[in-house]
Amino acid sequence: MSGIGGSGTTSPTLRACHDCGLLQLVPPLPPGTSASCLRCDATLRRHRRDPMNRTLALCLSALVLFAIAASATLLQVSSGGQVHVANLFSGPIGLEQDGMWELAAVVLLATVGAPLAKLGCTIYVLLALRLAHPPRHISRVFAWAMHLSPWSMIEIYLLGVFVAYVKLGALVRIEVGGAIYALGGLLLAMVAADTMLDRQAVWEEMERRGVSHGPIEHAASIGARRGGDGFASGEPGGNGAAVRAIGCHTCGLVSVVPDATAARCPRCGTSLHARRRDSIARTWALSVAALLLYVPANVYPVLTLIRLGAGRPSTILGGVRDLFSSGMWPLALLVFFASIAVPVVKLISLGILLITTQRRSRWRLRDRTVMYRLVEGIGRWSMIDVFMISILVALVQFGALESVTPAPGAIAFAAVVILTMFAAESFDPRLMWDAAA
């Protein structure tokens, strides 16, 4: 079936803003345009021209580039007549051999597992939609692809490779392998695929093809039939029961359900919640845990460099100082902001969001919503140091002459990054607008 998804204007749909919760009707959109929330300016939808066919082509190209990157040489180093070669899997293998299996699992997930699963799920769904009778489970598969996006960190891994390359230049002779160029192409293909994909168009195509978990009656059509467009919490339904309109956090469908019912989205099968359960308590718990781990992450060394039989442990801040002293101040600033400033800013921002929400503050609501978007987007970039360590551990293994081993601070630092990512994901920004209403 060619041309799935079409290239014309979209149909008007009722959407619940994922940042402030406001229900609003998105008008028909011509290709290349977008619609933003009237209250907080969040993007409600971007309509692309032929989004699924183009995305499928880009994802297939990315899969080929991924295969090349996984099989080719990443970096090659030599020192004292010894040569070591690293590929995409060498870092996790080296970390596991040094007893850091937790760190190895994180690096393997972020550089291989999540990107490959995301590509595989997206390709599977887009190919399945070309069948005469698509399987019903593709809605669940597409939801997995969406949830994997934050954990796919190819672009951050490439920056980690660059930092490792600069550090290795002072220790050993180094050569760049073909996997670097394949990773660069993979990054461009994946970014282009994410830009081209109109997720809402995919969900609408599934609905049109009958791939759903139950009968779908859109809230907009219900409101029109009843002579109104509002569904505030506790509004009486036709049988006297209280009803509410809930926007699905996975596929965006707005459904009207009885207020006391634990319902599921009829389109994708996700449990429907007006707001994320225990959002404030979970975010506090994850933020406090990350704050406690931030101290050992910066006090304890993240790696130990052994040179000519003498060991020299290095902390994250020590690595920044070494880059500054070597005259590489742009790279030092990059590592400082990504590994030291970003976690601090993220923890402080989460604290501000939590405290103002609990105090039911109306202070600068739109600015706080923008702050939340930044917190949600920047936290993953702190993984640069973790990826750099995995590459150094894989390559610098020349016995007493030169070697690099990971240290406990690296595990604490990776835990800080992961916990802050979970904390940002657990916080529901709509609570800020609810509390100030």
C-alpha positions as CSV (number, residue, x, y, z in Angstrom):
1,M,0.0,0.0,0.0
2,S,1.8,3.2,-1.1
3,G,1.4,6.6,0.3
4,I,0.2,5.6,3.8
5,G,-0.5,8.5,6.0
6,G,-1.2,10.8,3.0
7,S,0.3,14.3,2.4
8,G,-2.8,16.5,2.6
9,T,-4.2,18.4,5.5
10,T,-5.1,16.6,8.8
11,S,-8.6,16.4,10.3
12,P,-9.5,18.5,13.3
13,T,-8.8,16.6,16.5
14,L,-9.3,17.3,20.2
15,R,-5.9,17.2,22.0
16,A,-5.0,17.5,25.7
17,C,-1.7,19.5,26.1
18,H,0.9,17.1,27.6
19,D,2.5,20.1,29.5
20,C,-0.4,22.0,30.9
21,G,-3.4,19.7,30.4
22,L,-5.6,22.2,28.5
23,L,-8.1,20.6,26.1
24,Q,-8.2,22.3,22.7
25,L,-9.3,21.6,19.2
26,V,-6.4,21.3,16.7
27,P,-7.5,22.6,13.3
28,P,-6.7,20.9,10.0
29,L,-3.0,21.3,9.3
30,P,-1.3,21.5,5.9
31,P,2.0,19.6,5.5
32,G,5.0,21.4,7.0
33,T,3.0,23.2,9.7
34,S,2.5,22.7,13.4
35,A,0.1,23.6,16.1
36,S,1.0,24.9,19.6
37,C,-0.8,25.1,22.9
38,L,-2.6,28.4,23.4
39,R,-1.7,28.4,27.1
40,C,1.9,27.1,27.4
41,D,3.1,27.1,23.8
42,A,3.9,23.4,23.8
43,T,3.8,21.7,20.4
44,L,0.6,19.8,20.0
45,R,1.4,18.4,16.6
46,R,3.7,18.7,13.6
47,H,2.3,17.6,10.3
48,R,4.8,16.2,7.8
49,R,4.5,15.5,4.1
50,D,4.4,11.7,3.5
51,P,5.8,11.1,7.0
52,M,5.6,7.3,7.1
53,N,7.2,6.4,3.8
54,R,10.1,8.8,4.2
55,T,10.6,7.7,7.8
56,L,10.7,4.1,6.7
57,A,13.4,4.8,4.1
58,L,15.5,6.7,6.7
59,C,15.1,4.0,9.3
60,L,16.1,1.3,6.9
61,S,19.2,3.3,5.9
62,A,20.0,3.8,9.6
63,L,19.7,0.1,10.2
64,V,22.3,-0.6,7.5
65,L,24.6,2.0,8.9
66,F,24.1,0.5,12.4
67,A,25.3,-2.9,11.1
68,I,28.4,-1.3,9.6
69,A,29.1,0.7,12.8
70,A,28.8,-2.5,14.9
71,S,31.1,-4.6,12.7
72,A,33.8,-2.0,11.8
73,T,36.7,-0.7,13.8
74,L,36.0,2.3,16.0
75,L,39.5,3.4,17.1
76,Q,42.9,1.7,17.0
77,V,45.8,2.6,19.4
78,S,49.3,1.5,19.6
79,S,52.1,2.0,22.3
80,G,55.3,0.2,22.9
81,G,54.8,-2.1,19.9
82,Q,51.4,-3.2,21.2
83,V,48.2,-2.5,19.2
84,H,44.6,-2.5,20.5
85,V,41.4,-2.2,18.4
86,A,38.0,-1.2,19.8
87,N,34.6,-1.5,18.3
88,L,31.1,-0.6,19.5
89,F,31.1,-3.6,22.0
90,S,34.6,-3.2,23.3
91,G,33.7,-0.7,26.0
92,P,31.0,-2.8,27.7
93,I,33.2,-5.9,27.5
94,G,36.1,-4.0,29.1
95,L,33.9,-2.7,31.9
96,E,32.5,-6.1,32.6
97,Q,36.0,-7.6,32.7
98,D,36.9,-5.0,35.3
99,G,33.9,-6.0,37.5
100,M,31.8,-3.0,36.5
101,W,28.9,-5.0,35.0
102,E,26.4,-2.4,36.0
103,L,28.2,0.3,34.0
104,A,28.7,-2.2,31.1
105,A,24.9,-2.8,31.0
106,V,24.1,0.9,30.9
107,V,26.6,1.6,28.1
108,L,25.4,-1.4,26.1
109,L,21.7,-0.4,26.5
110,A,22.3,3.3,25.5
111,T,24.6,2.6,22.5
112,V,23.3,-0.7,21.1
113,G,20.1,-2.0,22.8
114,A,17.9,1.1,22.8
115,P,18.9,2.5,19.3
116,L,18.6,-0.9,17.7
117,A,15.2,-1.7,19.4
118,K,13.9,1.7,18.5
119,L,14.8,1.3,14.9
120,G,13.5,-2.3,14.8
121,C,10.2,-1.4,16.4
122,T,9.6,1.6,14.1
123,I,10.5,-0.3,10.9
124,Y,8.2,-3.2,12.0
125,V,5.2,-0.9,12.6
126,L,5.7,1.1,9.4
127,L,6.0,-2.2,7.3
128,A,3.0,-3.8,9.1
129,L,0.9,-0.8,8.2
130,R,1.5,-1.6,4.5
131,L,-0.2,-5.0,4.9
132,A,-3.8,-5.6,4.0
133,H,-4.5,-6.7,7.6
134,P,-2.0,-5.2,10.1
135,P,-1.5,-7.2,13.3
136,R,-3.2,-5.7,16.3
137,H,-0.1,-5.7,18.5
138,I,1.7,-3.0,16.5
139,S,0.2,-0.3,18.7
140,R,2.1,-1.8,21.7
141,V,5.3,-2.1,19.6
142,F,5.0,1.6,18.5
143,A,4.5,2.6,22.1
144,W,7.8,0.8,23.0
145,A,9.6,2.7,20.2
146,M,8.4,6.0,21.7
147,H,9.4,5.1,25.2
148,L,12.9,4.1,24.0
149,S,13.7,7.4,22.4
150,P,15.3,9.1,25.5
151,W,17.6,6.1,26.1
152,S,18.9,6.0,22.6
153,M,22.2,8.0,22.9
154,I,24.2,7.7,19.7
155,E,24.8,11.4,19.5
156,I,26.1,11.5,23.1
157,Y,28.2,8.5,22.5
158,L,29.9,10.2,19.5
159,L,30.8,13.2,21.7
160,G,32.2,10.7,24.3
161,V,34.3,9.2,21.5
162,F,35.6,12.6,20.6
163,V,36.6,13.4,24.2
164,A,38.3,10.0,24.5
165,Y,40.1,10.7,21.2
166,V,41.5,13.9,22.5
167,K,42.6,12.3,25.8
168,L,44.2,9.3,24.0
169,G,46.2,11.6,21.8
170,A,48.4,12.5,24.8
171,L,48.9,8.9,25.8
172,V,49.2,6.7,22.6
173,R,49.2,6.8,18.9
174,I,45.6,6.7,17.6
175,E,43.9,6.0,14.3
176,V,40.2,6.5,13.5
177,G,38.3,3.5,12.1
178,G,35.4,3.3,9.7
179,A,32.8,2.8,12.5
180,I,33.2,6.5,13.3
181,Y,31.9,7.6,9.9
182,A,29.1,5.0,10.0
183,L,28.0,6.3,13.4
184,G,28.0,9.8,12.0
185,G,25.8,8.7,9.2
186,L,23.6,6.7,11.6
187,L,23.2,9.8,13.8
188,L,22.1,11.9,10.8
189,A,19.7,9.3,9.6
190,M,18.1,8.8,13.0
191,V,17.7,12.6,13.6
192,A,16.1,12.9,10.1
193,A,13.8,10.0,10.8
194,D,12.7,11.5,14.1
195,T,12.1,14.9,12.4
196,M,10.1,13.4,9.5
197,L,7.9,11.1,11.6
198,D,4.5,12.4,12.5
199,R,3.6,10.1,15.4
200,Q,0.0,11.2,15.4
201,A,-0.3,10.3,11.8
202,V,0.9,6.7,12.6
203,W,-1.7,6.4,15.4
204,E,-4.4,7.8,13.2
205,E,-3.4,5.3,10.4
206,M,-3.7,2.5,12.9
207,E,-7.1,3.7,14.0
208,R,-8.2,3.9,10.3
209,R,-7.0,0.4,9.6
210,G,-8.8,-1.0,12.6
211,V,-5.8,-1.6,14.8
212,S,-7.2,-0.7,18.1
213,H,-8.0,-2.2,21.5
214,G,-11.6,-1.3,21.6
215,P,-14.3,0.8,19.9
216,I,-13.2,4.5,19.6
217,E,-15.5,7.4,20.0
218,H,-13.7,10.7,20.0
219,A,-14.3,13.2,22.7
220,A,-14.8,15.9,20.1
221,S,-17.7,14.0,18.4
222,I,-19.3,13.3,21.8
223,G,-19.1,17.0,22.8
224,A,-20.7,18.0,19.5
225,R,-23.5,15.5,19.9
226,R,-24.2,16.8,23.4
227,G,-24.0,20.4,22.4
228,G,-20.8,21.3,24.2
229,D,-17.1,21.0,24.1
230,G,-16.1,20.9,27.7
231,F,-15.5,17.9,29.9
232,A,-14.3,19.2,33.2
233,S,-13.8,16.7,36.0
234,G,-17.1,15.7,37.5
235,E,-19.3,16.7,34.6
236,P,-22.5,14.6,34.6
237,G,-22.9,12.2,31.7
238,G,-26.1,11.1,30.0
239,N,-26.9,8.5,32.6
240,G,-26.2,10.8,35.6
241,A,-22.6,9.5,36.1
242,A,-19.7,11.8,36.4
243,V,-17.4,11.8,33.3
244,R,-14.0,13.2,32.5
245,A,-12.0,13.7,29.4
246,I,-8.5,12.2,29.6
247,G,-5.7,12.5,27.0
248,C,-3.7,9.4,26.6
249,H,0.0,10.1,27.3
250,T,1.1,7.5,24.7
251,C,-1.0,8.1,21.6
252,G,-2.7,11.5,22.5
253,L,-6.3,10.3,22.0
254,V,-8.8,12.2,24.2
255,S,-11.3,9.7,25.7
256,V,-14.4,10.4,27.8
257,V,-14.6,7.9,30.6
258,P,-16.7,7.6,33.9
259,D,-14.9,9.4,36.7
260,A,-14.6,6.3,38.9
261,T,-13.4,3.9,36.2
262,A,-9.8,2.7,35.8
263,A,-10.0,2.8,32.0
264,R,-7.6,2.0,29.2
265,C,-7.1,3.9,26.0
266,P,-9.2,2.3,23.3
267,R,-6.6,3.1,20.6
268,C,-3.3,1.9,22.2
269,G,-4.4,0.1,25.3
270,T,-2.4,2.3,27.8
271,S,-3.9,2.8,31.2
272,L,-5.6,6.2,31.4
273,H,-4.8,8.6,34.2
274,A,-5.9,12.2,34.4
275,R,-2.5,12.8,36.1
276,R,0.6,10.6,36.8
277,R,0.0,8.7,40.0
278,D,2.1,9.9,43.0
279,S,4.1,12.2,40.7
280,I,5.3,14.6,43.4
281,A,6.3,11.8,45.9
282,R,8.1,9.8,43.2
283,T,10.0,12.8,41.9
284,W,11.1,13.9,45.4
285,A,12.3,10.3,46.1
286,L,14.3,10.0,42.9
287,S,15.7,13.6,43.2
288,V,16.9,13.1,46.7
289,A,18.5,9.8,45.8
290,A,20.3,11.5,42.9
291,L,21.4,14.3,45.2
292,L,22.9,11.8,47.7
293,L,24.8,10.0,45.0
294,Y,26.1,13.2,43.4
295,V,28.5,13.6,46.3
296,P,30.4,10.3,45.9
297,A,30.1,10.7,42.1
298,N,32.3,13.8,42.3
299,V,34.4,12.9,45.3
300,Y,35.5,9.4,44.3
301,P,37.6,8.8,41.2
302,V,35.9,7.7,38.1
303,L,39.0,6.1,36.6
304,T,42.6,5.3,37.5
305,L,45.4,5.8,35.0
306,I,48.4,3.6,35.6
307,R,51.6,4.9,33.8
308,L,55.0,3.3,34.2
309,G,53.7,1.3,37.2
310,A,52.4,4.4,39.1
311,G,48.6,4.9,39.5
312,R,46.9,8.2,39.4
313,P,43.2,8.3,40.2
314,S,41.1,11.0,38.4
315,T,37.7,12.5,39.4
316,I,35.4,14.2,37.0
317,L,36.6,17.6,38.1
318,G,40.2,16.4,37.8
319,G,39.6,15.4,34.2
320,V,38.3,18.9,33.5
321,R,41.4,20.4,35.0
322,D,43.6,18.2,32.9
323,L,41.9,19.3,29.8
324,F,42.3,23.0,30.8
325,S,46.0,22.5,31.6
326,S,46.5,20.9,28.2
327,G,45.1,24.0,26.5
328,M,41.9,22.2,25.4
329,W,39.6,24.7,27.1
330,P,36.6,24.3,24.6
331,L,36.5,20.5,25.4
332,A,37.0,21.2,29.1
333,L,34.0,23.5,29.1
334,L,31.9,20.9,27.3
335,V,32.8,18.2,29.9
336,F,32.3,20.7,32.8
337,F,28.8,21.7,31.6
338,A,27.7,18.2,30.7
339,S,29.1,16.3,33.7
340,I,29.1,18.9,36.5
341,A,26.8,21.8,35.7
342,V,23.9,19.9,34.1
343,P,23.3,17.5,37.0
344,V,23.4,20.5,39.5
345,V,21.1,22.6,37.3
346,K,18.7,19.7,36.9
347,L,18.5,18.9,40.6
348,I,17.9,22.6,41.5
349,S,15.3,23.0,38.8
350,L,13.4,19.9,39.9
351,G,13.5,21.3,43.5
352,I,12.0,24.6,42.3
353,L,9.3,22.8,40.3
354,L,8.3,20.5,43.2
355,I,8.3,23.2,45.8
356,T,6.3,25.8,43.8
357,T,3.8,23.1,42.8
358,Q,3.3,22.0,46.4
359,R,2.9,25.6,47.4
360,R,0.2,26.0,44.7
361,S,2.2,29.0,43.3
362,R,1.1,30.9,40.2
363,W,4.6,32.4,39.8
364,R,5.8,32.4,36.2
365,L,3.9,29.3,35.1
366,R,4.9,29.4,31.5
367,D,8.6,29.9,32.4
368,R,8.4,27.0,34.8
369,T,6.9,24.8,32.0
370,V,9.9,25.8,29.8
371,M,12.2,24.9,32.7
372,Y,10.6,21.5,32.8
373,R,11.1,20.9,29.1
374,L,14.8,21.8,29.5
375,V,15.2,19.5,32.5
376,E,13.6,16.7,30.6
377,G,15.8,17.2,27.5
378,I,19.3,18.0,28.8
379,G,19.8,15.3,31.5
380,R,20.9,12.5,29.2
381,W,23.9,14.6,27.9
382,S,25.7,14.0,31.2
383,M,26.5,10.4,29.9
384,I,29.4,11.8,27.9
385,D,31.9,11.0,30.7
386,V,30.5,7.4,31.1
387,F,31.0,6.7,27.4
388,M,34.4,8.2,27.4
389,I,35.5,6.0,30.3
390,S,34.2,2.9,28.5
391,I,36.3,3.7,25.5
392,L,39.5,4.4,27.5
393,V,39.1,1.2,29.5
394,A,38.7,-0.8,26.2
395,L,41.8,0.8,24.5
396,V,44.4,1.7,27.1
397,Q,45.5,-1.7,28.3
398,F,49.3,-1.9,27.9
399,G,50.2,-3.5,31.3
400,A,52.6,-1.6,33.5
401,L,53.4,0.8,30.7
402,E,49.9,2.3,30.5
403,S,46.5,1.2,31.5
404,V,43.1,2.7,32.5
405,T,40.7,1.0,34.9
406,P,37.3,2.2,36.0
407,A,36.7,3.4,39.5
408,P,33.5,3.4,41.8
409,G,32.8,7.0,41.1
410,A,31.8,6.1,37.6
411,I,28.9,3.9,38.8
412,A,27.7,6.6,41.2
413,F,27.8,9.2,38.4
414,A,25.9,6.9,36.0
415,A,23.3,6.4,38.7
416,V,22.9,10.2,39.2
417,V,22.2,10.6,35.4
418,I,19.7,7.7,35.3
419,L,17.9,8.8,38.5
420,T,17.5,12.4,37.3
421,M,16.1,11.1,34.0
422,F,13.6,9.1,35.8
423,A,12.8,12.0,38.1
424,A,12.1,14.3,35.2
425,E,9.9,11.6,33.5
426,S,7.9,11.0,36.7
427,F,7.1,14.7,37.3
428,D,3.8,15.8,35.8
429,P,4.0,19.5,34.7
430,R,0.2,19.6,34.4
431,L,0.1,19.6,38.2
432,M,1.7,23.1,38.2
433,W,-1.3,24.4,36.3
434,D,-3.8,22.4,38.4
435,A,-2.3,23.7,41.6
436,A,-2.4,27.3,40.4
437,A,-5.9,27.1,38.9
